[in-house]
Amino acid sequence: MKALVYHGPGRKSWDEVPDPKILAPTDAIVRIESTTICGTDLHILKGDLPAVTEGRILGHEGVGVITEIGDAVTELSPGDRVIISCVSSCGKCDFCVAGLASHCRAEEGAPGIGWILGHLIDGTQAEYARIPFAETSLHRLPDGLSPETAVLLSDILPTGHEIGVKYGGVKAGDVVAVVGAGPVGLAAIMTSQLYGPSKVIAIDLDANRVELARGFGATHAVVSSAADWRDQVMALTDGLGVDVAIEAVGIPQTWDMVLDIVRPGGHVANVGVHGAPVAFPLDELWIQNLTITTGLVNANTARMLTKLVAERRIDPSGFVSHRFALADIESAYDTFGRAAETKALKVVLNA
């Protein structure tokens, strides 16, 4: 089969590689119909995640058709169309039972790490993928839901919802700021609507993206290159600061921004993947009664979100800005990597 293979920082190629095989009784093989590129994949290519070794097939999102199952798989069958979770869950270890699949302790990839696809084992940017723990890491595609819409349920919608909105404790009446109006920030904006915030402020360097964010549920847009960006935010909060500040980029500058706009007693939810240390001035902030949360998505709200999407209660189709054939994945990476120029949100690759 063909797959997108990582060859070290800055290097990747669409290569011929061996077909995946069933390695454990709980495995399934999925023929990929749609996959996509995540900002985390760009972090890998920058060298920010040294655990990703040369020769790894990238990708952790996908929708496809099961072609083969292991002997222990009884709830799924060849021919089933499924959504692949970005986090693999054995469903049995202490962390999985506690709802922390991101720290699954199964002996696959590395114990204590649930994100293994495209990270510690081969991923989904390929014609076929092996999915461990199929019954707890795949869910059926509802009738009428297209693969390119469903692929958004692999990662960005659960991530924005769980790590941004749920961990951030968004509740009715809150003023929420999302720093970074890329795909995962927009996912946080969209899913925050489920909890009734009074204002949702989209903040980004890109004026196009903050205006686009209004279509995902933002009530206000602030361009952070403006000298008075913070004053604009504070004016929307009676000068007190936001109740929930969601960091959705993963760089020191945006981390500093969320700390600068959250109110005393407020909540900072870090969603971005950071490739460098950030400062936390505890000598200044200890008195602010802040709650800081971080995390890797557990994808345990993906099935609930799938129901909402299937019933058109949430419509994530606007995330898809570009479509490519799977074989044109290198062009797709170029487009996604130059999002400021190309205005890319999510690029979907269809087999």
C-alpha positions, 0 to 999 in steps of 0.5 A, spaced: 500 500 500 501 507 499 502 511 506 505 518 508 512 516 511 516 520 516 523 521 515 525 525 520 524 533 522 522 536 515 522 530 511 516 526 509 514 522 503 508 518 499 511 511 499 510 504 498 510 500 504 507 493 507 500 492 508 498 492 515 497 485 518 493 483 524 497 483 530 493 482 536 486 478 537 483 485 538 485 488 532 482 491 526 484 493 519 481 499 516 481 501 509 481 508 509 476 512 505 477 519 508 483 522 513 486 529 514 492 532 517 492 535 524 496 541 527 500 535 531 502 532 524 506 539 523 509 539 530 512 532 528 515 535 522 518 540 526 521 535 530 517 537 536 515 530 538 522 526 538 518 520 540 516 519 533 521 515 529 523 515 522 519 510 518 513 512 522 506 512 518 503 519 520 496 520 521 491 519 527 484 521 524 480 517 519 474 514 517 473 507 513 471 500 512 473 494 516 476 489 512 479 484 517 478 483 524 482 479 530 479 473 533 476 477 539 472 482 536 465 480 536 461 487 536 464 489 529 464 486 522 468 486 516 464 491 511 462 496 517 464 503 516 467 506 522 470 512 525 477 512 528 478 515 534 485 519 535 486 515 542 486 508 542 483 505 548 483 498 551 477 499 555 480 495 561 486 498 565 485 503 571 485 509 566 480 507 561 475 505 566 476 512 569 475 515 563 482 517 561 483 513 555 489 518 553 493 514 559 491 507 557 496 503 560 495 497 555 502 494 552 501 497 545 506 503 543 508 505 550 504 504 557 500 510 559 500 513 552 493 513 549 495 517 543 499 512 539 496 512 532 501 516 527 505 517 534 508 510 537 505 506 531 503 507 524 497 511 523 491 513 518 495 517 512 495 511 508 490 506 504 490 501 510 491 502 517 491 497 523 487 499 529 488 496 536 483 495 541 477 495 535 471 495 539 473 501 544 477 505 539 472 505 533 465 507 532 460 506 527 459 511 522 451 513 522 447 512 516 447 519 512 453 522 515 459 523 510 466 520 511 469 527 510 464 530 515 465 524 520 473 525 520 472 531 524 469 527 529 476 523 530 480 528 533 478 536 533 471 536 535 472 531 541 479 535 543 476 542 542 470 540 546 473 536 552 480 539 553 477 546 551 470 547 553 469 541 559 476 542 562 475 549 562 468 548 566 464 553 561 457 554 563 451 558 562 453 566 562 460 565 562 465 570 557 469 565 554 475 567 550 479 562 545 486 564 543 487 561 536 482 561 531 485 554 527 481 548 527 481 546 534 480 553 537 474 553 532 472 546 535 472 549 542 468 555 539 462 551 536 462 546 542 462 551 547 455 553 544 452 547 548 453 550 555 450 557 553 456 562 554 454 569 554 460 571 549 465 567 546 471 572 543 475 569 538 482 572 538 487 570 532 493 574 528 489 572 522 483 577 521 480 572 516 480 567 521 477 571 527 471 573 522 470 566 520 469 564 527 463 568 527 460 562 523 462 557 528 459 561 534 463 567 536 460 573 538 466 577 538 472 577 534 479 581 536 485 581 531 491 580 536 496 584 532 492 590 534 496 594 539 490 595 543 487 587 543 487 586 550 483 593 551 478 590 546 478 584 550 477 587 557 472 592 554 467 586 553 468 583 560 467 590 564 474 590 565 474 584 569 477 579 564 474 573 561 471 567 565 474 562 561 481 563 557 482 557 552 489 557 549 489 553 542 495 554 539 501 552 543 506 557 543 509 561 549 506 568 546 499 565 546 500 562 553 502 569 556 496 572 552 491 567 556 494 569 563 493 576 561 486 576 560 483 571 565 479 574 571 481 572 578 477 566 579 477 564 572 479 558 568 485 557 563 484 551 559 490 549 555 489 545 548 495 547 544 501 542 543 507 546 546 514 544 543 517 549 548 517 551 555 512 557 557 513 561 563 508 561 569 509 567 574 507 564 580 510 569 584 504 574 581 499 569 579 498 565 586 493 570 589 489 570 583 485 563 585 486 561 578 484 554 575 489 551 570 487 545 566 491 541 560 490 534 557 490 530 551 483 528 549 480 522 551 475 522 546 470 519 550 465 524 548 466 522 541 460 518 540 455 523 543 458 529 539 457 524 533 449 523 535 449 531 535 452 531 528 448 526 525 442 529 527 444 536 525 444 539 532 452 541 530 454 542 523 462 541 522 462 541 515 464 548 515 471 546 517 473 543 511 476 548 506 480 544 501 479 537 499 485 532 496 485 525 493 489 521 498 495 520 493 496 528 493 497 528 500 504 532 500 500 537 496 495 537 502 501 538 507 503 544 503 496 547 503 495 546 510 502 548 512 501 555 509 494 556 512 495 563 513 496 564 505 491 558 503 486 560 508 486 552 510 482 550 516 481 542 515 484 539 508 480 532 507 484 527 503 479 522 500 481 515 497 
